[in-house]
């Protein structure tokens, strides 16, 4: 049942990104549970730091903005972002707090991350909104190999309407997305 709900959530994001009522019904609004409400879906993700995170916080309400490693770590457990996710964190070395993330209701921007060298923490991400203007923007990440971005692009259920990938670490997949 939980897997079916996850598939339905991704389908709703990919097909109808502007229907906030459907998105809200797919998870707890803003990750907030009513007092005494059990939000544990049973999904547990192990973080690199030997810490387990329950993927039970539902949807992050609004735009997710990550400027510091603490910002990235603080969102551990959210399964989706209702709007866009912006990762502009020059000192971030990982995105471990985003391991539970399955869908983004707007654009995903990974820009200006000088120390980031992998997107492996976004392994569960399967959907980015398909509305006009939304998309995947990954650039100005000097330590992030293009193959990491290509792997992320390949895991998405559908290619976003806008894909802008440049000025990352050149490798066998460069230039991305042409080399993907």
N, C-alpha and C positions, 0 to 999 in steps of 0.2 A: 504494500500500500504506500509506504514511504517513497519507494522508487518511482511509483506511478505519479505521486504528487510532485516529485522533483522534475520529471519529464513534462508534466503539465505546466509547471512554473516556467521552465525554459521555453516551452511552446508559446505561452502567453506573452512572454517578453519579446520573442522573435516575431510573433504575428501582430500583436496589438499592444504596443508600448505605451499608448496613452490612456489605457483603461485602468486608472488607479484603483478602482473598486475591485477588479479581478486580481490585481497584483496584491492588494491589501488582504484579500481573502486567502491568498496562497501562503501567507506567513503572518506572524504577529506583527502588527503595525509598529514600526520603529523599534522592533525588538523588545518592546515593553510588554510584560505580562501583567494581567490583573493580579492583585494580591492573592496568593495561594494557588494560582493557576500553574499547572505543570506544563512547561514548554519543551521538555526533553523529547526529542524525536528519536533518540537512541543512536544517532550518528555521532561517532567520536572520531576526531582527527588528532593524530599525534604530531606535535610540533617538533622542530629540530632540537629544541631545548629540553627534550624529554618531558614536556608538559602536554597533557591531553586537553583538547578543547571540544566541548559538546557543540555540534553545529545545530543549535536550537534557538538562536536569537531572531530568526525570521528575517525581515527586511529592514535595512537601514533606511530611514526616512530622509529624503532630500539628497543633496550632493555629498558624496564622500570626498573629503579633501585630506590628503596625507602630505604633510610637510616635514615630519620628524619620524624617527623610528618608533617613538612612543605612540604616535598617531596610528601607525600601521599595526602595532601590537594591540592597541586598545579596541580594535574592531573585530578581534577574534571571535568567531561563533556566528557571525552574520552570514546568511545564505544568499542574500541578494541586496542590490542597491537600487532604490526606486528611481533615482535620476542618474547623474553621471558620476564617474569615479576618476578623480584627478590625483595622480601620484607624481609629485614634484618634490623629491626628497633627496637633496644632494648627499646627505650622510647615511641614508638607508643602505644597509647591506643585505637585507632580505625583506620579503613580504609575507612572512610566516603568518601574520594575523589575518591574511586573506585566503587561507587554505580552504575554508568552507564555502567561499563565494562561488555561486553557480550561474548567476545572471546579473546583468546590469541593464537598467531601464533607459539608459542614455548612452553617452559616449564614454569610452575608456581612453584616458590620456596617461601615458607613461613618458614623462618629459623631464629632462634635466637631472637625471639621477646618476651622479658621478661615480658612485661606488656599487651600484646595483649590477650584478653580473649574471643573474638568472631570473627567469619567470616561472620556475618550477612550482612555486607556491600558488600559482593560479591554475593548477592542474584540473581542478573541478569546474572551472569556468567554461560554460558551454554556450552561453548566449549573450549577445550584445544587441541592443535595440536596432531594428531595421528601418526606423523612420528616417526620412530624408534629412541629411545634415549630421546625423549621429554616425559614429564609427569608431575606428581604432586608430589612435595616433601614438606612435612610439618613435621618438627621436631625441637626439642630443643626450644619449646615454652611452658614454665612451667605453664602458666596461661590459655592456650588454651585447652579446653576439647576435647577429641577425638570425642565426638558426633558432635561437630561443624564441624570437618573435614569430618566425615561421611555424614553429611547433605550436605556439598559442593560436595562431590563425588557423592552423589545420584542425584543432580541437573544437573550434566553434561550429555550431550546428549550421550556420549560414555565414557567408562573408558579409560583413557590414557594408552599408552603402558607400562609406568613405574609408579608405585605408591609406594612411600616410605614415610611411616607415622610412626614415633616413637618418644619417649621421649617428649611427650606432657602431659597434665594433664589427669591422669587416671580417667575414669568415667564408666558408664554402657556400653559404646561402646568399651572399651579397651579390648584387644589390637586392634587397628585399623590397617589395613582395615578389619581384620578378624571379628571384632565385628560390622561392619557396617550392 
